[in-house]
Amino acid sequence: MFPGENYYSIKAGDFDFKLGTLIENIGSGDKFSFVDKINSRYFHNGLANDYDRDKKEVPALRATWHINKHFTFSGHYLPYFTASEFPSIFSRWAYAIHKSLANEMLFNGGVYNAAEDAEFSPQFHVELSSNYPGIEMRFHYLRLKERLPVISQDKPGVFNGSYPLDETFAVNGNLTLNRDFLMRYELAWSRNRTWSTFENGRIGKKFASDHLGLLFGTDRNLPQNFYINVQGMISHVPDLAHATPFQLNITEYLSSLQMKQSFRSDRLQFEFNVLKNFTSGEYVLTPRILFVQSDFLTFVLGFQANGEGAESLGPVGQFSRNNTAIFETRVTF
């Protein structure tokens, strides 16, 4: 059960304010984004590898200034930090690095000092948006904490978890090339980001390197209620000292494909989602069937298949060997 958004909304002239627990969407990528970092995530047991995962609501203030018809300035202030939720490191759904950590603690006398995953630790994001015919651009500065723990073996048998600073400069938007063709784009640079070392099933000492992410994509609504979305991504870590739980190679090339077909006024929906890492060979495949019984009740039946290794989280989420069938009942209050 997830509480959902709960906030107050205030308008005052050219200013808008939202205050409460918010779920925010920034960036242009669909189900994959180098920019959309404000909300932490729920990594469900059994669904930990699904890159269409649910966001966690975060306490925040959002303020927006509508400067004129072309420019908007906005920002988020997040007073309280909450990390993403993971399955237990001792569960069958644990990620590869967490399984290695559990093994060290159970059989080798290892000690894990975990950082606080919820504390008063202010963070913020600012954005300048411009909108002209045929082109939209949004410039971002994000000063947030990592939502996923950075695990480091700083001394033999002593492992420390932390949530270090993630400082990101980014631009994203849309280009309308003609009446039927719109392209999404993202470019993000995270400066001096902190990484875990994870090679051959062993956790090493953390290190720092920049991270650059580039995304291009397009989507179309075709006749007979058919939707298709194609995206290509590049993830680059220039000073990659070791393999990490997020990235195995200095540069990795990825692509995602979404196809959706709807029937009976969107009551019955078929989805096919696949994310492929061409550099490492990893992939995640999630076909699903959704039956919308009412505005309050939805049934989901699907399968999640992952392939070609289980060492890397990748830029979006670990491709584990935990293949599983999925059945969900979603009740919205």
C-alpha positions in Angstrom: 0.0 0.0 0.0 1.3 3.4 -0.9 -0.2 6.6 0.5 0.1 8.7 -2.7 0.4 12.5 -3.0 -1.1 14.7 -0.3 -0.5 18.4 -0.6 -1.8 22.0 -0.5 -1.9 24.0 -3.8 -1.8 27.8 -3.7 -1.9 30.3 -6.6 -0.8 33.9 -6.2 -0.6 36.0 -9.3 2.2 34.6 -11.4 3.3 32.2 -8.7 2.1 28.6 -7.9 3.0 26.7 -4.8 2.6 23.0 -3.8 3.4 21.9 -0.2 3.1 18.4 1.1 4.2 14.9 0.1 4.8 15.1 -3.7 5.5 12.8 -6.6 7.3 14.8 -9.2 8.2 14.0 -12.8 11.1 15.9 -14.4 13.2 14.9 -17.5 11.9 13.7 -20.8 12.7 10.0 -20.7 9.7 7.6 -20.3 10.4 4.9 -17.7 14.1 5.8 -18.0 15.6 9.1 -17.1 19.0 10.5 -16.1 17.2 13.7 -14.8 14.2 12.3 -12.8 16.0 12.1 -9.4 13.7 13.9 -7.0 11.7 10.9 -5.7 13.1 7.8 -4.2 11.7 4.4 -5.3 9.9 1.4 -4.0 12.0 -1.7 -5.0 9.3 -4.3 -4.5 10.1 -7.9 -3.4 9.8 -9.9 -6.6 9.6 -6.8 -8.7 13.0 -5.4 -7.8 14.2 -5.3 -11.4 11.2 -3.7 -13.1 12.2 -0.3 -14.4 8.5 0.8 -14.3 8.6 0.9 -10.5 6.6 3.1 -8.2 8.0 6.3 -6.7 8.0 7.2 -3.1 6.2 10.3 -2.0 8.7 12.9 -0.6 8.0 15.9 1.7 8.7 19.0 -0.4 7.8 22.5 -1.3 7.5 23.3 -5.0 7.4 26.9 -6.2 6.8 28.1 -9.8 7.1 31.5 -11.3 5.5 32.1 -14.7 7.8 34.8 -16.0 6.0 35.2 -19.3 4.5 33.0 -22.0 8.0 31.7 -23.0 9.8 31.3 -19.6 9.1 29.6 -16.3 11.3 29.4 -13.3 10.6 26.7 -10.6 12.3 24.8 -7.8 11.9 22.2 -5.1 13.0 22.3 -1.5 13.1 18.9 0.2 13.8 19.2 4.0 13.7 15.5 4.8 15.8 12.8 3.1 14.3 9.3 2.6 16.2 6.6 0.7 14.8 4.1 -1.7 13.3 0.9 -0.2 15.1 -2.4 -0.9 14.2 -6.0 -0.1 16.1 -7.4 2.8 19.7 -8.2 1.9 19.0 -11.8 3.2 16.0 -12.3 0.9 15.9 -14.2 -2.4 15.1 -10.8 -4.1 18.3 -9.2 -2.8 20.6 -7.6 -5.4 24.0 -9.2 -6.3 26.0 -6.7 -4.2 23.6 -7.2 -1.2 23.8 -11.0 -1.5 27.6 -10.6 -1.3 27.2 -8.3 1.8 24.9 -10.8 3.4 27.4 -13.6 2.8 30.2 -11.6 4.4 28.1 -11.0 7.5 26.8 -14.5 7.9 29.9 -16.6 7.1 32.9 -14.3 7.3 32.2 -12.2 10.4 31.8 -9.0 8.4 30.3 -5.9 10.0 28.0 -3.6 8.1 27.6 0.0 9.3 24.5 1.3 7.5 23.8 5.1 7.2 20.5 6.6 8.3 18.1 6.1 5.4 15.7 8.8 6.7 16.9 12.1 8.3 16.6 15.9 8.3 18.9 16.7 5.4 17.8 19.6 3.1 18.1 19.2 -0.6 16.9 21.2 -3.6 16.4 21.4 -7.3 15.9 24.5 -9.6 14.7 24.6 -13.2 14.5 27.2 -15.9 12.1 26.3 -18.7 11.7 27.9 -22.1 9.0 27.1 -24.7 9.0 28.2 -28.3 7.3 26.8 -31.4 9.1 23.5 -32.2 11.4 23.4 -29.3 11.2 23.1 -25.5 14.2 23.3 -23.2 14.5 22.9 -19.5 17.8 23.6 -17.6 18.2 21.9 -14.2 20.5 22.0 -11.2 19.9 19.2 -8.6 21.7 19.0 -5.3 20.4 15.8 -3.8 21.6 12.8 -1.8 22.0 9.4 -3.5 18.8 7.4 -3.1 20.7 4.1 -3.4 23.3 3.2 -0.7 27.0 3.4 -1.7 28.5 0.3 0.0 32.3 0.4 0.7 34.7 -2.1 2.3 37.0 0.5 4.0 38.8 -2.0 6.1 39.0 -5.8 5.9 35.7 -7.2 7.0 34.2 -3.7 7.7 31.6 -2.4 5.3 30.1 1.0 5.4 26.9 2.3 3.7 26.4 6.0 2.9 24.2 8.3 0.9 26.7 10.9 -0.5 25.9 14.0 -2.5 24.7 13.7 -6.1 25.2 17.1 -7.7 23.7 17.2 -11.3 23.5 19.7 -14.1 21.1 18.7 -16.8 19.1 19.9 -19.8 16.1 18.1 -21.4 13.1 18.9 -23.6 11.5 18.2 -27.0 12.2 18.9 -30.6 9.3 18.9 -33.1 10.9 18.0 -36.4 7.6 17.9 -38.3 3.9 17.4 -37.6 4.3 13.7 -37.0 7.7 13.4 -35.5 8.7 14.7 -32.0 12.0 13.8 -30.4 12.7 13.8 -26.7 16.2 14.4 -25.3 18.2 14.5 -22.1 21.8 15.4 -21.2 22.9 15.1 -17.6 26.3 15.6 -15.9 26.7 14.4 -12.3 29.9 16.0 -10.9 32.3 13.8 -8.9 29.7 11.2 -8.0 30.5 8.4 -5.5 30.5 4.8 -6.7 30.6 1.4 -5.0 33.3 -1.1 -6.2 31.8 -4.5 -7.0 33.9 -7.0 -9.1 33.8 -10.8 -9.3 31.2 -10.9 -6.5 33.5 -8.9 -4.1 32.8 -5.5 -2.6 35.8 -3.0 -2.6 36.5 0.5 -1.6 34.3 3.3 -3.0 35.7 5.8 -5.5 34.6 9.1 -7.2 34.0 9.9 -10.9 31.8 12.1 -13.0 28.8 10.5 -14.8 27.4 11.7 -18.1 24.0 10.4 -19.5 22.5 11.1 -22.9 19.1 10.1 -24.1 17.2 10.5 -27.3 13.7 9.0 -28.0 10.5 9.4 -29.8 6.9 8.0 -29.5 3.9 7.7 -31.7 0.2 7.1 -31.2 -0.9 5.0 -34.2 -4.4 4.0 -35.4 -6.4 1.4 -33.5 -5.2 2.6 -30.1 -1.6 1.4 -30.6 1.3 3.3 -29.0 5.1 2.8 -29.5 8.0 4.4 -27.8 11.7 3.9 -28.7 14.6 5.4 -26.8 18.4 5.2 -27.1 20.7 5.9 -24.1 24.5 6.4 -23.5 25.9 6.2 -20.0 29.6 7.2 -19.5 31.8 7.1 -16.4 35.1 8.6 -17.5 37.2 7.6 -14.4 35.7 4.2 -13.9 38.4 2.7 -11.5 36.5 -0.6 -11.0 33.2 -2.3 -12.1 30.3 -1.0 -10.0 26.8 -2.2 -9.1 25.5 0.4 -11.6 28.0 0.1 -14.5 30.5 -2.4 -15.7 32.2 -0.5 -18.5 33.4 3.1 -19.0 30.7 3.7 -21.7 27.5 1.6 -22.1 24.9 1.8 -24.8 21.3 1.0 -24.1 17.9 1.1 -25.7 14.3 0.7 -24.6 11.1 -0.2 -26.4 7.5 0.1 -25.3 4.4 -1.0 -27.2 0.9 -0.7 -25.9 -2.4 -1.8 -27.4 -5.8 -0.9 -25.8 -9.2 -2.3 -26.3 -12.7 -1.7 -24.9 -12.2 2.0 -24.2 -8.8 1.4 -22.4 -10.4 -1.2 -20.1 -8.1 -3.9 -21.5 -4.5 -3.1 -22.1 -1.6 -5.1 -23.4 2.0 -3.9 -22.8 5.4 -5.0 -24.0 8.4 -3.4 -22.4 12.1 -4.2 -22.9 15.3 -2.5 -21.9 18.6 -3.8 -23.5 22.1 -3.0 -22.5 24.1 -3.6 -25.7 27.5 -3.3 -24.0 27.0 -5.8 -21.3 24.3 -7.9 -23.0 21.9 -7.5 -20.0 18.2 -7.0 -20.6 14.9 -6.9 -18.7 11.7 -7.9 -20.5 8.3 -7.2 -18.9 5.1 -8.1 -20.9 1.9 -7.3 -19.1 -1.9 -7.4 -19.4 -3.9 -4.8 -17.5 -7.7 -5.1 -16.9 -9.2 -1.9 -15.5 -12.3 -3.0 -13.7 -13.1 0.6 -12.5 -11.5 3.9 -11.6 -10.5 2.3 -8.3 -9.6 -1.3 -9.2 -7.0 -2.7 -11.7 -5.7 -6.2 -12.2 -2.2 -6.8 -13.7 -0.8 -10.1 -15.0 2.7 -10.3 -16.4 6.1 -11.8 -16.4 9.6 -10.4 -15.8 12.6 -12.0 -17.5 16.2 -10.9 -17.1 19.2 -12.1 -19.0 23.0 -12.2 -19.5 24.3 -11.9 -16.0 23.5 -10.4 -12.6 26.4 -8.3 -11.5 25.2 -4.8 -12.6 22.4 -2.6 -11.5 22.7 -0.6 -14.7 21.7 3.0 -14.9 18.1 2.0 -14.0 18.0 -1.1 -11.9 19.7 -4.5 -11.5 19.2 -7.1 -14.1 19.0 -10.1 -11.7 18.3 -13.8 -12.3 15.1 -13.4 -10.2 12.7 -14.1 -13.1 9.2 -14.1 -11.9 5.5 -14.1 -12.9 3.6 -11.0 -11.7 0.0 -10.7 -10.5 -1.1 -7.4 -8.9 -4.3 -6.1 -7.6 -4.3 -2.3 -7.5 -6.8 -0.5 -5.4 -6.9 3.3 -5.5 -8.6 5.2 -2.7 
